[in-house]
Amino acid sequence: MRWLAITLLMCGLATPAYAQFSIPGSETALTLSFNPPNPGPRSTIVLTLQSPLYDLTQSDISWTVDGKVVSSGIGLHTLSLTTGALGSAQNVSVEVTAQNGIATVNATVSPTSIDILWESDSYTPPFYKGRALPSAGSAVTLVAIPHFMRQNGSSVPSENIIYTWRKDGEVIAGASGLGKASARIVGPLLYGSDLISVEAISQDGSLSGEAAVRIGDVEPALVLYKVHPLFGELFHQPLGASSFIPEVEMTFAAVPYFAAVDTPDDPKLNYEWRVNETSVPADAAHPGVLTINSAKSSGNALLRLALTHATNYFMSLNDAWKITFTKNGEPAGFSDPFHP
């Protein structure tokens, strides 16, 4: 909770506070705090008045918002207020009448909001519509989108805003500064999570806001797809634990979702394929792709894959798929995978 005295920073708008005091040393006699520190539009904020000099429980306190008294009485040291829309401003004045003096403090409440977008640089296949999630060894890029609107309806440009990025409360010095709306950080450790926050204040100090997001580590996942001779990987048809293939021969591609690599063909990845417990060497150019021909077998294949990384020792993936082939299906290359 942020404490304000004399010069107040309330909801992003700094305004001079003044006081009428009857005794020396009373210029810091009143402080206002508010929760949350940077409220959004159409939200509730609680303002709390405190004083080391006056007994507020015995004082007559009057709250005025935009020139209208909204609350007054003995000991009323808090006020619940609903903020307006973006670009609005509410002028708040508090007057305290105590036995040993009178004090008045003013502030302006201007709501703001910030959105945080983020994604990892981990691998996802083409046309993947979701967000790339971080795994151990990957990085995360975050972008802050502030909604700072002045009373005249104009928005504060992002390059005129000072950003302070924090990771678990610690300032990320290299990512913070004027106009630095984005930050790139090391992803969370294995099975861990990080709280990433950003505090933004306009260059003229008139508006401020903050937002936070918790990002957790995920374990990469192996997903197996059929490779069509005309259309390539059929990313719309992931294979389950057991699959029926109405053909004699089929090529498969294993995709390491969220692995800390740029491509499944990364030379640091080590693919260990096994078919019915027999080791099968991986293709040198495309180690994640394997072709199985069942013409001289029973048509049943237990496909296993172990995937590790040469330098990222946190990555160790294992999965298996039971594939059943048939010799009565259409020849490979002539079936339509989009109209079964």
Secondary structure as GFF3:
##gff-version 3
##sequence-region A 1 340
A	DSSP	beta_strand	3	5	.	.	.	ID=ss1
A	DSSP	beta_strand	7	10	.	.	.	ID=ss2
A	DSSP	beta_strand	13	16	.	.	.	ID=ss3
A	DSSP	beta_strand	31	35	.	.	.	ID=ss4
A	DSSP	beta_strand	44	50	.	.	.	ID=ss5
A	DSSP	three_ten_helix	56	58	.	.	.	ID=ss6
A	DSSP	beta_strand	60	65	.	.	.	ID=ss7
A	DSSP	beta_strand	68	74	.	.	.	ID=ss8
A	DSSP	beta_strand	78	82	.	.	.	ID=ss9
A	DSSP	beta_strand	90	98	.	.	.	ID=ss10
A	DSSP	beta_strand	101	109	.	.	.	ID=ss11
A	DSSP	beta_strand	113	120	.	.	.	ID=ss12
A	DSSP	beta_strand	139	147	.	.	.	ID=ss13
A	DSSP	three_ten_helix	158	160	.	.	.	ID=ss14
A	DSSP	beta_strand	161	167	.	.	.	ID=ss15
A	DSSP	beta_strand	170	171	.	.	.	ID=ss16
A	DSSP	three_ten_helix	173	175	.	.	.	ID=ss17
A	DSSP	beta_strand	177	178	.	.	.	ID=ss18
A	DSSP	beta_strand	182	186	.	.	.	ID=ss19
A	DSSP	beta_strand	193	202	.	.	.	ID=ss20
A	DSSP	beta_strand	208	216	.	.	.	ID=ss21
A	DSSP	beta_strand	221	228	.	.	.	ID=ss22
A	DSSP	beta_strand	232	238	.	.	.	ID=ss23
A	DSSP	beta_strand	242	245	.	.	.	ID=ss24
A	DSSP	beta_strand	249	257	.	.	.	ID=ss25
A	DSSP	beta_strand	269	275	.	.	.	ID=ss26
A	DSSP	beta_strand	278	280	.	.	.	ID=ss27
A	DSSP	beta_strand	289	293	.	.	.	ID=ss28
A	DSSP	beta_strand	300	309	.	.	.	ID=ss29
A	DSSP	beta_strand	316	325	.	.	.	ID=ss30
###
